[in-house]
Amino acid sequence: MPFSTDPGRCFAWITDPGRHGQPMRCQAPAPWRGDYVAPRDVYEVDACQEHLAELDRPTRAANHSTPQAPGIGEPP
């Protein structure tokens, strides 16, 4: 299955204990965009603050329509 993401939505999959450990998309606002390096390719994706460290060269996502979460600053 090819890797795909939705613009403005965090690319990361998380485990939700309420769903018996089934993975689901991270629901946090995703104001960052950068490259995610997968084993066989590189993908431009959007990410939330929590998953920002998984991106190469993160920048603020342009034309981002999701409200910014409080406390989000520049990447470390």
PyMOL Python script that loads the backbone (N, CA, C, O; Angstrom):
from pymol import cmd

cmd.read_pdbstr("""\
ATOM      1  N   MET A   1       0.846  -1.180   0.000  1.00  0.00           N
ATOM      2  CA  MET A   1       0.000   0.000   0.000  1.00  0.00           C
ATOM      3  C   MET A   1       0.891   1.243   0.000  1.00  0.00           C
ATOM      4  O   MET A   1       1.792   1.331   0.834  1.00  0.00           O
ATOM      5  N   PRO A   2       0.679   2.204  -0.898  1.00  0.00           N
ATOM      6  CA  PRO A   2       1.501   3.413  -0.928  1.00  0.00           C
ATOM      7  C   PRO A   2       1.201   4.302   0.279  1.00  0.00           C
ATOM      8  O   PRO A   2       0.093   4.305   0.815  1.00  0.00           O
ATOM      9  N   PHE A   3       2.207   5.043   0.681  1.00  0.00           N
ATOM     10  CA  PHE A   3       2.070   5.983   1.793  1.00  0.00           C
ATOM     11  C   PHE A   3       1.252   7.177   1.309  1.00  0.00           C
ATOM     12  O   PHE A   3       1.540   7.730   0.247  1.00  0.00           O
ATOM     13  N   SER A   4       0.241   7.579   2.067  1.00  0.00           N
ATOM     14  CA  SER A   4      -0.533   8.770   1.682  1.00  0.00           C
ATOM     15  C   SER A   4      -0.929   9.547   2.923  1.00  0.00           C
ATOM     16  O   SER A   4      -1.062   8.979   4.006  1.00  0.00           O
ATOM     17  N   THR A   5      -1.115  10.842   2.761  1.00  0.00           N
ATOM     18  CA  THR A   5      -1.524  11.708   3.857  1.00  0.00           C
ATOM     19  C   THR A   5      -2.595  12.671   3.372  1.00  0.00           C
ATOM     20  O   THR A   5      -2.779  12.861   2.170  1.00  0.00           O
ATOM     21  N   ASP A   6      -3.290  13.270   4.310  1.00  0.00           N
ATOM     22  CA  ASP A   6      -4.279  14.294   4.002  1.00  0.00           C
ATOM     23  C   ASP A   6      -3.687  15.644   4.367  1.00  0.00           C
ATOM     24  O   ASP A   6      -3.185  15.806   5.479  1.00  0.00           O
ATOM     25  N   PRO A   7      -3.730  16.630   3.454  1.00  0.00           N
ATOM     26  CA  PRO A   7      -3.186  17.957   3.761  1.00  0.00           C
ATOM     27  C   PRO A   7      -3.846  18.543   5.009  1.00  0.00           C
ATOM     28  O   PRO A   7      -5.061  18.454   5.184  1.00  0.00           O
ATOM     29  N   GLY A   8      -3.020  19.145   5.874  1.00  0.00           N
ATOM     30  CA  GLY A   8      -3.528  19.772   7.084  1.00  0.00           C
ATOM     31  C   GLY A   8      -3.774  18.806   8.228  1.00  0.00           C
ATOM     32  O   GLY A   8      -4.209  19.213   9.306  1.00  0.00           O
ATOM     33  N   ARG A   9      -3.499  17.529   8.003  1.00  0.00           N
ATOM     34  CA  ARG A   9      -3.715  16.507   9.024  1.00  0.00           C
ATOM     35  C   ARG A   9      -2.389  15.843   9.343  1.00  0.00           C
ATOM     36  O   ARG A   9      -1.604  15.552   8.441  1.00  0.00           O
ATOM     37  N   CYS A  10      -2.137  15.602  10.616  1.00  0.00           N
ATOM     38  CA  CYS A  10      -0.875  14.973  11.009  1.00  0.00           C
ATOM     39  C   CYS A  10      -0.734  13.607  10.341  1.00  0.00           C
ATOM     40  O   CYS A  10      -1.686  12.828  10.290  1.00  0.00           O
ATOM     41  N   PHE A  11       0.450  13.332   9.835  1.00  0.00           N
ATOM     42  CA  PHE A  11       0.705  12.084   9.105  1.00  0.00           C
ATOM     43  C   PHE A  11       0.819  10.871  10.020  1.00  0.00           C
ATOM     44  O   PHE A  11       0.683   9.739   9.556  1.00  0.00           O
ATOM     45  N   ALA A  12       1.067  11.086  11.315  1.00  0.00           N
ATOM     46  CA  ALA A  12       1.398   9.991  12.232  1.00  0.00           C
ATOM     47  C   ALA A  12       0.197   9.121  12.590  1.00  0.00           C
ATOM     48  O   ALA A  12      -0.937   9.591  12.685  1.00  0.00           O
ATOM     49  N   TRP A  13       0.483   7.857  12.781  1.00  0.00           N
ATOM     50  CA  TRP A  13      -0.505   6.904  13.293  1.00  0.00           C
ATOM     51  C   TRP A  13      -0.198   6.684  14.767  1.00  0.00           C
ATOM     52  O   TRP A  13       0.964   6.552  15.152  1.00  0.00           O
ATOM     53  N   ILE A  14      -1.240   6.643  15.591  1.00  0.00           N
ATOM     54  CA  ILE A  14      -1.075   6.444  17.026  1.00  0.00           C
ATOM     55  C   ILE A  14      -1.944   5.277  17.477  1.00  0.00           C
ATOM     56  O   ILE A  14      -2.867   4.872  16.770  1.00  0.00           O
ATOM     57  N   THR A  15      -1.648   4.743  18.650  1.00  0.00           N
ATOM     58  CA  THR A  15      -2.452   3.668  19.218  1.00  0.00           C
ATOM     59  C   THR A  15      -3.414   4.268  20.229  1.00  0.00           C
ATOM     60  O   THR A  15      -2.994   4.985  21.137  1.00  0.00           O
ATOM     61  N   ASP A  16      -4.689   3.984  20.081  1.00  0.00           N
ATOM     62  CA  ASP A  16      -5.726   4.485  20.975  1.00  0.00           C
ATOM     63  C   ASP A  16      -6.192   3.333  21.866  1.00  0.00           C
ATOM     64  O   ASP A  16      -6.819   2.394  21.377  1.00  0.00           O
ATOM     65  N   PRO A  17      -5.890   3.393  23.182  1.00  0.00           N
ATOM     66  CA  PRO A  17      -6.289   2.295  24.068  1.00  0.00           C
ATOM     67  C   PRO A  17      -7.802   2.042  24.058  1.00  0.00           C
ATOM     68  O   PRO A  17      -8.233   0.910  24.277  1.00  0.00           O
ATOM     69  N   GLY A  18      -8.595   3.055  23.812  1.00  0.00           N
ATOM     70  CA  GLY A  18     -10.046   2.897  23.764  1.00  0.00           C
ATOM     71  C   GLY A  18     -10.520   2.109  22.556  1.00  0.00           C
ATOM     72  O   GLY A  18     -11.667   1.665  22.513  1.00  0.00           O
ATOM     73  N   ARG A  19      -9.646   1.934  21.577  1.00  0.00           N
ATOM     74  CA  ARG A  19     -10.001   1.174  20.368  1.00  0.00           C
ATOM     75  C   ARG A  19      -9.301  -0.185  20.380  1.00  0.00           C
ATOM     76  O   ARG A  19      -9.053  -0.770  19.326  1.00  0.00           O
ATOM     77  N   HIS A  20      -8.992  -0.674  21.555  1.00  0.00           N
ATOM     78  CA  HIS A  20      -8.344  -1.979  21.719  1.00  0.00           C
ATOM     79  C   HIS A  20      -6.995  -2.055  21.003  1.00  0.00           C
ATOM     80  O   HIS A  20      -6.628  -3.089  20.446  1.00  0.00           O
ATOM     81  N   GLY A  21      -6.267  -0.939  21.031  1.00  0.00           N
ATOM     82  CA  GLY A  21      -4.935  -0.918  20.453  1.00  0.00           C
ATOM     83  C   GLY A  21      -4.875  -0.757  18.951  1.00  0.00           C
ATOM     84  O   GLY A  21      -3.792  -0.827  18.370  1.00  0.00           O
ATOM     85  N   GLN A  22      -6.025  -0.540  18.298  1.00  0.00           N
ATOM     86  CA  GLN A  22      -6.020  -0.355  16.844  1.00  0.00           C
ATOM     87  C   GLN A  22      -5.458   1.026  16.509  1.00  0.00           C
ATOM     88  O   GLN A  22      -5.783   2.004  17.183  1.00  0.00           O
ATOM     89  N   PRO A  23      -4.627   1.113  15.484  1.00  0.00           N
ATOM     90  CA  PRO A  23      -4.061   2.415  15.136  1.00  0.00           C
ATOM     91  C   PRO A  23      -5.096   3.355  14.531  1.00  0.00           C
ATOM     92  O   PRO A  23      -6.049   2.929  13.877  1.00  0.00           O
ATOM     93  N   MET A  24      -4.881   4.639  14.768  1.00  0.00           N
ATOM     94  CA  MET A  24      -5.724   5.678  14.173  1.00  0.00           C
ATOM     95  C   MET A  24      -4.844   6.888  13.880  1.00  0.00           C
ATOM     96  O   MET A  24      -3.754   7.015  14.436  1.00  0.00           O
ATOM     97  N   ARG A  25      -5.313   7.767  13.014  1.00  0.00           N
ATOM     98  CA  ARG A  25      -4.572   8.983  12.688  1.00  0.00           C
ATOM     99  C   ARG A  25      -4.514   9.907  13.896  1.00  0.00           C
ATOM    100  O   ARG A  25      -5.483  10.017  14.648  1.00  0.00           O
ATOM    101  N   CYS A  26      -3.387  10.564  14.080  1.00  0.00           N
ATOM    102  CA  CYS A  26      -3.246  11.580  15.111  1.00  0.00           C
ATOM    103  C   CYS A  26      -4.242  12.699  14.790  1.00  0.00           C
ATOM    104  O   CYS A  26      -4.320  13.143  13.644  1.00  0.00           O
ATOM    105  N   GLN A  27      -4.997  13.153  15.779  1.00  0.00           N
ATOM    106  CA  GLN A  27      -6.039  14.152  15.570  1.00  0.00           C
ATOM    107  C   GLN A  27      -5.600  15.571  15.925  1.00  0.00           C
ATOM    108  O   GLN A  27      -6.407  16.496  15.835  1.00  0.00           O
ATOM    109  N   ALA A  28      -4.352  15.766  16.323  1.00  0.00           N
ATOM    110  CA  ALA A  28      -3.858  17.087  16.712  1.00  0.00           C
ATOM    111  C   ALA A  28      -3.730  18.008  15.497  1.00  0.00           C
ATOM    112  O   ALA A  28      -3.504  17.532  14.384  1.00  0.00           O
ATOM    113  N   PRO A  29      -3.872  19.338  15.702  1.00  0.00           N
ATOM    114  CA  PRO A  29      -3.629  20.276  14.601  1.00  0.00           C
ATOM    115  C   PRO A  29      -2.223  20.079  14.039  1.00  0.00           C
ATOM    116  O   PRO A  29      -1.289  19.783  14.784  1.00  0.00           O
ATOM    117  N   ALA A  30      -2.077  20.243  12.740  1.00  0.00           N
ATOM    118  CA  ALA A  30      -0.793  19.962  12.076  1.00  0.00           C
ATOM    119  C   ALA A  30      -0.258  21.195  11.352  1.00  0.00           C
ATOM    120  O   ALA A  30      -0.350  21.291  10.128  1.00  0.00           O
ATOM    121  N   PRO A  31       0.301  22.135  12.110  1.00  0.00           N
ATOM    122  CA  PRO A  31       0.788  23.368  11.475  1.00  0.00           C
ATOM    123  C   PRO A  31       2.190  23.283  10.886  1.00  0.00           C
ATOM    124  O   PRO A  31       2.710  24.292  10.410  1.00  0.00           O
ATOM    125  N   TRP A  32       2.812  22.114  10.904  1.00  0.00           N
ATOM    126  CA  TRP A  32       4.166  21.952  10.379  1.00  0.00           C
ATOM    127  C   TRP A  32       4.158  21.097   9.122  1.00  0.00           C
ATOM    128  O   TRP A  32       3.337  20.191   8.974  1.00  0.00           O
ATOM    129  N   ARG A  33       5.086  21.400   8.215  1.00  0.00           N
ATOM    130  CA  ARG A  33       5.263  20.596   7.005  1.00  0.00           C
ATOM    131  C   ARG A  33       6.742  20.303   6.865  1.00  0.00           C
ATOM    132  O   ARG A  33       7.587  21.153   7.146  1.00  0.00           O
ATOM    133  N   GLY A  34       7.046  19.086   6.425  1.00  0.00           N
ATOM    134  CA  GLY A  34       8.441  18.714   6.237  1.00  0.00           C
ATOM    135  C   GLY A  34       8.530  17.383   5.520  1.00  0.00           C
ATOM    136  O   GLY A  34       7.523  16.836   5.070  1.00  0.00           O
ATOM    137  N   ASP A  35       9.731  16.873   5.418  1.00  0.00           N
ATOM    138  CA  ASP A  35       9.955  15.602   4.737  1.00  0.00           C
ATOM    139  C   ASP A  35       9.990  14.470   5.759  1.00  0.00           C
ATOM    140  O   ASP A  35      10.688  14.552   6.769  1.00  0.00           O
ATOM    141  N   TYR A  36       9.234  13.422   5.485  1.00  0.00           N
ATOM    142  CA  TYR A  36       9.285  12.203   6.282  1.00  0.00           C
ATOM    143  C   TYR A  36      10.075  11.192   5.469  1.00  0.00           C
ATOM    144  O   TYR A  36       9.701  10.865   4.343  1.00  0.00           O
ATOM    145  N   VAL A  37      11.166  10.695   6.040  1.00  0.00           N
ATOM    146  CA  VAL A  37      12.032   9.762   5.331  1.00  0.00           C
ATOM    147  C   VAL A  37      11.615   8.338   5.709  1.00  0.00           C
ATOM    148  O   VAL A  37      11.844   7.884   6.830  1.00  0.00           O
ATOM    149  N   ALA A  38      11.002   7.652   4.755  1.00  0.00           N
ATOM    150  CA  ALA A  38      10.584   6.262   4.926  1.00  0.00           C
ATOM    151  C   ALA A  38      11.710   5.358   4.408  1.00  0.00           C
ATOM    152  O   ALA A  38      12.645   5.841   3.771  1.00  0.00           O
ATOM    153  N   PRO A  39      11.624   4.065   4.676  1.00  0.00           N
ATOM    154  CA  PRO A  39      12.711   3.169   4.234  1.00  0.00           C
ATOM    155  C   PRO A  39      13.015   3.230   2.734  1.00  0.00           C
ATOM    156  O   PRO A  39      14.170   3.068   2.340  1.00  0.00           O
ATOM    157  N   ARG A  40      12.013   3.457   1.900  1.00  0.00           N
ATOM    158  CA  ARG A  40      12.269   3.426   0.453  1.00  0.00           C
ATOM    159  C   ARG A  40      11.970   4.722  -0.282  1.00  0.00           C
ATOM    160  O   ARG A  40      12.136   4.788  -1.499  1.00  0.00           O
ATOM    161  N   ASP A  41      11.529   5.762   0.439  1.00  0.00           N
ATOM    162  CA  ASP A  41      11.176   7.010  -0.242  1.00  0.00           C
ATOM    163  C   ASP A  41      11.119   8.154   0.757  1.00  0.00           C
ATOM    164  O   ASP A  41      11.236   7.944   1.964  1.00  0.00           O
ATOM    165  N   VAL A  42      10.939   9.360   0.247  1.00  0.00           N
ATOM    166  CA  VAL A  42      10.779  10.554   1.071  1.00  0.00           C
ATOM    167  C   VAL A  42       9.441  11.179   0.701  1.00  0.00           C
ATOM    168  O   VAL A  42       9.116  11.310  -0.480  1.00  0.00           O
ATOM    169  N   TYR A  43       8.653  11.571   1.727  1.00  0.00           N
ATOM    170  CA  TYR A  43       7.323  12.127   1.502  1.00  0.00           C
ATOM    171  C   TYR A  43       7.209  13.482   2.179  1.00  0.00           C
ATOM    172  O   TYR A  43       7.682  13.656   3.302  1.00  0.00           O
ATOM    173  N   GLU A  44       6.582  14.451   1.502  1.00  0.00           N
ATOM    174  CA  GLU A  44       6.282  15.731   2.125  1.00  0.00           C
ATOM    175  C   GLU A  44       4.964  15.578   2.871  1.00  0.00           C
ATOM    176  O   GLU A  44       3.944  15.242   2.270  1.00  0.00           O
ATOM    177  N   VAL A  45       4.982  15.823   4.182  1.00  0.00           N
ATOM    178  CA  VAL A  45       3.811  15.595   5.017  1.00  0.00           C
ATOM    179  C   VAL A  45       3.597  16.753   5.978  1.00  0.00           C
ATOM    180  O   VAL A  45       4.488  17.579   6.176  1.00  0.00           O
ATOM    181  N   ASP A  46       2.406  16.808   6.576  1.00  0.00           N
ATOM    182  CA  ASP A  46       2.086  17.754   7.638  1.00  0.00           C
ATOM    183  C   ASP A  46       2.193  17.013   8.966  1.00  0.00           C
ATOM    184  O   ASP A  46       1.938  15.811   9.037  1.00  0.00           O
ATOM    185  N   ALA A  47       2.576  17.744  10.027  1.00  0.00           N
ATOM    186  CA  ALA A  47       2.745  17.111  11.337  1.00  0.00           C
ATOM    187  C   ALA A  47       2.322  18.056  12.454  1.00  0.00           C
ATOM    188  O   ALA A  47       2.364  19.278  12.310  1.00  0.00           O
ATOM    189  N   CYS A  48       1.911  17.459  13.572  1.00  0.00           N
ATOM    190  CA  CYS A  48       1.590  18.222  14.774  1.00  0.00           C
ATOM    191  C   CYS A  48       2.888  18.467  15.554  1.00  0.00           C
ATOM    192  O   CYS A  48       3.950  17.971  15.182  1.00  0.00           O
ATOM    193  N   GLN A  49       2.784  19.232  16.629  1.00  0.00           N
ATOM    194  CA  GLN A  49       3.953  19.538  17.454  1.00  0.00           C
ATOM    195  C   GLN A  49       4.579  18.267  18.022  1.00  0.00           C
ATOM    196  O   GLN A  49       5.804  18.150  18.059  1.00  0.00           O
ATOM    197  N   GLU A  50       3.764  17.319  18.463  1.00  0.00           N
ATOM    198  CA  GLU A  50       4.265  16.095  19.078  1.00  0.00           C
ATOM    199  C   GLU A  50       5.085  15.238  18.105  1.00  0.00           C
ATOM    200  O   GLU A  50       6.031  14.572  18.525  1.00  0.00           O
ATOM    201  N   HIS A  51       4.736  15.246  16.820  1.00  0.00           N
ATOM    202  CA  HIS A  51       5.424  14.413  15.825  1.00  0.00           C
ATOM    203  C   HIS A  51       6.392  15.213  14.953  1.00  0.00           C
ATOM    204  O   HIS A  51       6.902  14.701  13.956  1.00  0.00           O
ATOM    205  N   LEU A  52       6.641  16.456  15.325  1.00  0.00           N
ATOM    206  CA  LEU A  52       7.544  17.342  14.582  1.00  0.00           C
ATOM    207  C   LEU A  52       8.954  16.770  14.476  1.00  0.00           C
ATOM    208  O   LEU A  52       9.605  16.939  13.445  1.00  0.00           O
ATOM    209  N   ALA A  53       9.433  16.104  15.507  1.00  0.00           N
ATOM    210  CA  ALA A  53      10.805  15.569  15.512  1.00  0.00           C
ATOM    211  C   ALA A  53      11.023  14.496  14.451  1.00  0.00           C
ATOM    212  O   ALA A  53      12.167  14.183  14.122  1.00  0.00           O
ATOM    213  N   GLU A  54       9.950  13.929  13.911  1.00  0.00           N
ATOM    214  CA  GLU A  54      10.083  12.879  12.889  1.00  0.00           C
ATOM    215  C   GLU A  54      10.291  13.448  11.481  1.00  0.00           C
ATOM    216  O   GLU A  54      10.480  12.693  10.528  1.00  0.00           O
ATOM    217  N   LEU A  55      10.258  14.783  11.351  1.00  0.00           N
ATOM    218  CA  LEU A  55      10.400  15.421  10.038  1.00  0.00           C
ATOM    219  C   LEU A  55      11.801  15.962   9.819  1.00  0.00           C
ATOM    220  O   LEU A  55      12.463  16.393  10.763  1.00  0.00           O
ATOM    221  N   ASP A  56      12.251  15.939   8.571  1.00  0.00           N
ATOM    222  CA  ASP A  56      13.470  16.628   8.163  1.00  0.00           C
ATOM    223  C   ASP A  56      13.059  17.992   7.626  1.00  0.00           C
ATOM    224  O   ASP A  56      12.074  18.100   6.895  1.00  0.00           O
ATOM    225  N   ARG A  57      13.801  19.027   7.981  1.00  0.00           N
ATOM    226  CA  ARG A  57      13.576  20.396   7.492  1.00  0.00           C
ATOM    227  C   ARG A  57      12.137  20.882   7.705  1.00  0.00           C
ATOM    228  O   ARG A  57      11.487  21.273   6.735  1.00  0.00           O
ATOM    229  N   PRO A  58      11.615  20.871   8.944  1.00  0.00           N
ATOM    230  CA  PRO A  58      10.239  21.328   9.162  1.00  0.00           C
ATOM    231  C   PRO A  58      10.095  22.836   8.993  1.00  0.00           C
ATOM    232  O   PRO A  58      10.990  23.600   9.356  1.00  0.00           O
ATOM    233  N   THR A  59       8.974  23.251   8.444  1.00  0.00           N
ATOM    234  CA  THR A  59       8.612  24.663   8.313  1.00  0.00           C
ATOM    235  C   THR A  59       7.127  24.790   8.635  1.00  0.00           C
ATOM    236  O   THR A  59       6.401  23.796   8.663  1.00  0.00           O
ATOM    237  N   ARG A  60       6.685  26.014   8.877  1.00  0.00           N
ATOM    238  CA  ARG A  60       5.259  26.246   9.081  1.00  0.00           C
ATOM    239  C   ARG A  60       4.537  25.915   7.783  1.00  0.00           C
ATOM    240  O   ARG A  60       4.974  26.321   6.706  1.00  0.00           O
ATOM    241  N   ALA A  61       3.438  25.182   7.880  1.00  0.00           N
ATOM    242  CA  ALA A  61       2.671  24.812   6.689  1.00  0.00           C
ATOM    243  C   ALA A  61       1.950  26.051   6.158  1.00  0.00           C
ATOM    244  O   ALA A  61       1.278  26.748   6.917  1.00  0.00           O
ATOM    245  N   ALA A  62       2.084  26.326   4.872  1.00  0.00           N
ATOM    246  CA  ALA A  62       1.402  27.454   4.234  1.00  0.00           C
ATOM    247  C   ALA A  62      -0.059  27.099   3.990  1.00  0.00           C
ATOM    248  O   ALA A  62      -0.397  25.936   3.773  1.00  0.00           O
ATOM    249  N   ASN A  63      -0.914  28.103   4.028  1.00  0.00           N
ATOM    250  CA  ASN A  63      -2.349  27.905   3.778  1.00  0.00           C
ATOM    251  C   ASN A  63      -2.942  26.855   4.705  1.00  0.00           C
ATOM    252  O   ASN A  63      -3.772  26.044   4.294  1.00  0.00           O
ATOM    253  N   HIS A  64      -2.512  26.879   5.947  1.00  0.00           N
ATOM    254  CA  HIS A  64      -2.975  25.890   6.925  1.00  0.00           C
ATOM    255  C   HIS A  64      -4.312  26.340   7.489  1.00  0.00           C
ATOM    256  O   HIS A  64      -4.403  27.422   8.068  1.00  0.00           O
ATOM    257  N   SER A  65      -5.355  25.527   7.331  1.00  0.00           N
ATOM    258  CA  SER A  65      -6.690  25.923   7.757  1.00  0.00           C
ATOM    259  C   SER A  65      -7.076  25.385   9.126  1.00  0.00           C
ATOM    260  O   SER A  65      -8.091  25.811   9.677  1.00  0.00           O
ATOM    261  N   THR A  66      -6.301  24.462   9.696  1.00  0.00           N
ATOM    262  CA  THR A  66      -6.603  23.929  11.017  1.00  0.00           C
ATOM    263  C   THR A  66      -6.140  24.905  12.077  1.00  0.00           C
ATOM    264  O   THR A  66      -5.024  25.415  11.975  1.00  0.00           O
ATOM    265  N   PRO A  67      -6.943  25.191  13.091  1.00  0.00           N
ATOM    266  CA  PRO A  67      -6.514  26.132  14.137  1.00  0.00           C
ATOM    267  C   PRO A  67      -5.228  25.676  14.812  1.00  0.00           C
ATOM    268  O   PRO A  67      -5.012  24.483  15.022  1.00  0.00           O
ATOM    269  N   GLN A  68      -4.387  26.631  15.145  1.00  0.00           N
ATOM    270  CA  GLN A  68      -3.118  26.319  15.788  1.00  0.00           C
ATOM    271  C   GLN A  68      -3.374  25.976  17.250  1.00  0.00           C
ATOM    272  O   GLN A  68      -4.139  26.659  17.931  1.00  0.00           O
ATOM    273  N   ALA A  69      -2.740  24.934  17.720  1.00  0.00           N
ATOM    274  CA  ALA A  69      -2.862  24.551  19.128  1.00  0.00           C
ATOM    275  C   ALA A  69      -2.073  25.547  19.987  1.00  0.00           C
ATOM    276  O   ALA A  69      -1.024  26.031  19.562  1.00  0.00           O
ATOM    277  N   PRO A  70      -2.566  25.851  21.181  1.00  0.00           N
ATOM    278  CA  PRO A  70      -1.842  26.786  22.061  1.00  0.00           C
ATOM    279  C   PRO A  70      -0.469  26.251  22.426  1.00  0.00           C
ATOM    280  O   PRO A  70      -0.294  25.048  22.614  1.00  0.00           O
ATOM    281  N   GLY A  71       0.502  27.147  22.525  1.00  0.00           N
ATOM    282  CA  GLY A  71       1.828  26.779  22.981  1.00  0.00           C
ATOM    283  C   GLY A  71       2.752  26.267  21.905  1.00  0.00           C
ATOM    284  O   GLY A  71       3.866  25.848  22.221  1.00  0.00           O
ATOM    285  N   ILE A  72       2.351  26.278  20.651  1.00  0.00           N
ATOM    286  CA  ILE A  72       3.229  25.799  19.598  1.00  0.00           C
ATOM    287  C   ILE A  72       4.195  26.913  19.222  1.00  0.00           C
ATOM    288  O   ILE A  72       3.792  28.025  18.880  1.00  0.00           O
ATOM    289  N   GLY A  73       5.473  26.586  19.294  1.00  0.00           N
ATOM    290  CA  GLY A  73       6.510  27.562  18.953  1.00  0.00           C
ATOM    291  C   GLY A  73       7.302  27.096  17.754  1.00  0.00           C
ATOM    292  O   GLY A  73       6.838  26.268  16.970  1.00  0.00           O
ATOM    293  N   GLU A  74       8.471  27.621  17.620  1.00  0.00           N
ATOM    294  CA  GLU A  74       9.340  27.206  16.516  1.00  0.00           C
ATOM    295  C   GLU A  74       9.943  25.845  16.829  1.00  0.00           C
ATOM    296  O   GLU A  74      10.042  25.468  17.997  1.00  0.00           O
ATOM    297  N   PRO A  75      10.344  25.108  15.807  1.00  0.00           N
ATOM    298  CA  PRO A  75      10.927  23.782  16.060  1.00  0.00           C
ATOM    299  C   PRO A  75      12.213  23.897  16.848  1.00  0.00           C
ATOM    300  O   PRO A  75      12.927  24.894  16.746  1.00  0.00           O
ATOM    301  N   PRO A  76      12.514  22.859  17.645  1.00  0.00           N
ATOM    302  CA  PRO A  76      13.747  22.889  18.451  1.00  0.00           C
ATOM    303  C   PRO A  76      14.992  22.879  17.594  1.00  0.00           C
ATOM    304  O   PRO A  76      16.104  22.901  18.121  1.00  0.00           O
TER     305      PRO A  76
END
""", "prot")
cmd.dss("prot")
cmd.show_as("cartoon", "prot")
cmd.util.cbc("prot")
cmd.orient("prot")
